[in-house]
Each structure stands twice: as C-alpha cells, then as structure tokens.
Amino acid sequence: MSPDPSHGKTRHAQDALDQLRRRFMDQMEMRIIELETVVQRCKTAGTTPRECREIRDISHKLAGLAPSLGFSQVGKSARIVEDLADSAQKRARPLTAQSPLFLHLEHLLDVMEASLD
C-alpha cells in the first residue's frame, strides 16, 4: 500500500495554519497594548475622532482575520467595537467611561486576553 500523497499536503497546510495562528496571537498581544494605550489617552485627554478612528481600525483588522484563524469570539467582539467606534467617530461627541463603545472595548480586551491563555 502506497502512502496517501494528500496526507503530506494536509500536514503542510496544518503547519502553515498553526504558524499563522501563532503570528496572529503575537500580533494580538500588540493590539491589546495599542487598544489599552488609546483607552488611557481617552481617559486622560478625552475622546476625539482620532481615537475613535484608531479603535475602529484596530478592531476592523481583528474582526476580519480572527474568525478565519479560529478566534470567533474575538472576531464577534471586534466587529461590535468597530461599529460602535465608527458611529462615535461620526457623532464627534465626548464619550464617557460608561459609553457602549468603552464597555464593549473592555469586553473585547478581556476576550483577547482570555484567548491568549
């Protein structure tokens, strides 16, 4: 019986996917730091459209890539934050710590940190 050639291709594909997941997890650690930095800026200097745009851009990247690498909860939470940040940017009004954007952003950070454990 000869070896199945598709087995080697499957193993190679799995190795490549594992490598992508590890790289994504490394980048997720950096995204956590970036988001926490933006939140700190918002708490000390107030929220401007610039901060909302930064949150939206980071969340957009997470929402697009996370589910395809097996981080569906990160993707769902990031999509909510992306939508809220987009709305907040368009309104250009100050946000409080109890605003839906910041509450969901805190949840996203928790989900991201849990997925790294």
C-alpha positions in Angstrom: 0.0 0.0 0.0 1.5 3.3 -1.0 1.3 6.4 1.2 -1.5 8.8 0.5 0.1 12.0 -1.1 -2.8 14.1 0.2 -1.7 13.4 3.8 1.6 15.3 3.3 -0.3 18.3 1.8 -2.8 18.2 4.7 0.1 18.2 7.2 1.8 21.0 5.4 -1.4 23.1 5.4 -2.0 22.4 9.1 1.6 23.5 9.9 1.1 26.7 7.9 -2.2 27.4 9.6 -0.5 26.8 13.0 2.2 29.3 12.1 -0.4 31.9 11.1 -2.3 31.4 14.4 1.0 31.9 16.4 1.8 35.0 14.4 -1.8 36.3 14.9 -1.5 35.6 18.7 1.8 37.6 18.8 0.1 40.5 17.0 -2.9 40.2 19.2 -0.7 40.9 22.2 0.5 44.1 20.5 -3.2 45.0 19.6 -4.1 44.7 23.3 -1.3 47.2 24.2 -2.4 49.6 21.4 -6.0 49.5 22.5 -5.1 49.9 26.1 -3.0 52.9 25.2 -5.8 54.5 23.3 -8.2 53.9 26.2 -5.7 55.6 28.6 -5.4 58.6 26.3 -9.2 58.8 26.2 -9.4 58.7 30.0 -6.8 61.5 30.5 -7.4 63.8 27.5 -10.9 62.9 26.3 -12.1 61.1 23.3 -11.6 62.6 19.9 -12.5 61.4 16.4 -8.8 60.4 16.1 -9.1 57.9 19.0 -12.3 56.5 17.6 -10.7 56.0 14.3 -7.7 54.2 15.9 -10.1 51.9 17.8 -12.1 51.3 14.6 -9.0 50.5 12.5 -7.6 48.0 15.0 -11.0 46.4 15.6 -11.6 46.2 11.9 -8.4 44.2 11.4 -9.3 41.9 14.3 -12.9 41.4 13.1 -11.7 40.4 9.6 -8.9 38.0 10.5 -9.7 36.5 13.9 -12.6 34.2 12.9 -10.7 32.7 10.0 -8.0 31.6 12.4 -10.3 30.1 15.0 -10.9 33.1 17.2 -14.6 33.6 16.5 -15.4 35.3 19.8 -12.6 37.9 19.3 -14.0 38.5 15.8 -17.5 39.0 17.0 -16.5 41.4 19.8 -14.2 43.3 17.5 -17.0 43.7 14.9 -19.2 45.3 17.6 -16.4 47.6 18.7 -15.7 48.5 15.1 -19.3 49.5 14.5 -19.5 51.5 17.8 -16.3 53.3 17.1 -17.4 54.2 13.6 -20.6 55.7 15.0 -18.8 57.5 17.7 -16.4 59.0 15.2 -19.2 60.3 13.1 -21.0 61.8 16.1 -17.8 63.5 17.3 -19.2 63.9 20.8 -17.2 63.2 24.0 -17.6 59.7 25.4 -17.8 58.6 29.0 -16.3 55.5 30.5 -19.8 54.1 30.6 -20.5 54.6 26.9 -21.3 51.4 24.9 -18.0 51.8 23.0 -15.8 51.7 26.1 -17.9 48.9 27.7 -17.6 46.7 24.6 -14.0 47.6 24.2 -13.3 46.4 27.7 -15.1 43.2 26.9 -13.0 42.8 23.7 -9.8 43.2 25.6 -11.0 40.6 28.1 -11.8 38.2 25.3 -8.5 38.8 23.6 -6.6 38.2 26.8 -8.5 35.0 27.5 -7.8 33.7 24.1 -4.1 34.1 24.7 -4.2 31.9 27.9 
